[in-house]
């Protein structure tokens, strides 16, 4: 997969980081993003597995979408989990790039309703 195949990519964040980012106007990322030096995103097809692997029982989270064409300059598709290409954003994300979002409850299996994704 590459930037020509995914119109939207998705970021999972805590409500606290979401609210802080809205106040600042930028998202620096979750702790793993800051440690790795880029913001981890998932495609629509990758999102359910990302939730189940990293966010089981986390409770309330925010999932938001960014259009890849708006961040293409600093977006790289890199091999990650299982050899799949994942979108990694090498910059702080301006919150005005967020096109839509939802606050969701994630259960103990890392599952939630993703039927709203584009």
Buried (B, 14 or more C-beta within 10 A) or exposed (E): EEBEEBBBBBBBBBEEBBEBBEEEEBBBBBEEBEEEEBBBBBBBEBBBBBBBEBBEEBEEBBBBBBBBEBBEEEBBBEEBEEEBBBBBBEEBBBBEBBEEBBEBEBBEEBBBEBEEBE
